Amino acid sequence: MSRCQEDHRTAGKKGNGGSYAASAAEARAEIIAMIPKGSKVYRCGSMTAVYMDLWPEIAKIPGVEIIDPFRPGLSFEDSIEPRRQGLLADLMITSTNAITLDGNWSISTDWGTGYRP
């Protein structure tokens, strides 16, 4: 069993659901399968989702609305409303900064502003 698989099992024991994917393509397919048609999906600032080409695949799901405060050319001021709309989305896609050995998740809560206290 790999270290990633062991960490996933530890997180599951703490009530944090998840799964292990051996590749970005496998993870992408698993995520896409979880998104119902017609959902509103909020895009957080996860570069992992960007690098695995997740957003173009989500856009192909019929009826899905992507709430994206990171659209090119959108000023910070104009990104505030999509961020508010994201609070009411059906799904929010983000990533964790780290998973500790005892199954805790580390997530930045700066809402994509780059603020790290």
N, C-alpha and C positions, 0 to 999 in steps of 0.2 A: 504494500500500500504506500502511495507517495505521501509526502508531507502535506501537500494540498488536500488530498483526500482525508487525511487524519484531521486537519484543521476544520474541514467541512463537517466531519462527524462531531467534533467538539462544539461547533457553533449550533448544530442541530439539537444537541442536548440542552442548550440554553433557550430553546424555543425559537431560534432564528432559522427559518426554513432556507433551503438552498440546494444546490446541486453542484456537481463537479463536471466540468467539460474539459476534454483534453486539448481542444483547439478553439480558436476564435470562431471558426465556422460552425462548430458544434454548439458553442454557447449562443451564437446568433440565432441558429435554428430553434434552440430551446426557448429563447426569449420571444421570438416571433410567434411561436405556438401558444404562448400564454396571453397574447393580446387579442381580445375579442374584436370582431368587426364593429365599426361604429364607435370605438372608444375615443376619448380625449386623452392624449398622452403628453405629459409634461416633460420637456427635455431639460435636464439639469446639466451642469457643466462637466460631465464625465468625458474625459478624453479617451478613456477605454472604449466607450460606446462609439466614439468617432473613429478611432483606429480600427475597430472591427467592422466598420461599414454598417453599423446597425441602423442609422437613421434613414438611409435610402431604402432599406428593406422594410422598415416600418411604414414608410410613405406609400408602399405598394399595397398595403392591407386595405381592402375596400372600406370606405367610410371613416377611416381613422383621421382624426384631426391632431396634428402635432402642434403643441403650444411651445414656441421656440423663442426665448428671449435672447438667443445668441445669433439671430439672423445677421448676415453680413450687412454692414451699413446702418444698423439700428443703433441709435445713440443710447447711452445708459438711461437717460430720462425716458426715452421711448420704450425701453425694455422693462420698465416698472409694471406696466399694465399686464403684459404676458406673464410676468412673475406672479402677479395677483391671481390671474386666471389659472395658473398652475396649481394654486391651492385647492381649486375645485375640480381638478382633472380626475379622471377615472384611474389613471396610472401615472406614476412618476418614475422615470428611469434615471438612476444615479449609480454611483459606484462607491465603494468604501476605500478609504486611504490605506487601511491595514486591518488585519484580523489578528488578534493577540492569541497566544498559545492557549489561553483559557477560554477562548470563544467570544471575546468581546470585540465589537467593531469600532473603528475610529473613523468618524465622518466629520469633515469640515462643515461648519454651518454658516459660511460667509455668503451664501446665495450668489456665488460667482463674482463677488466683488474683489476678491484677492485679499480680503482682510483676514489675517491669522493672528488672533490674540495670543 
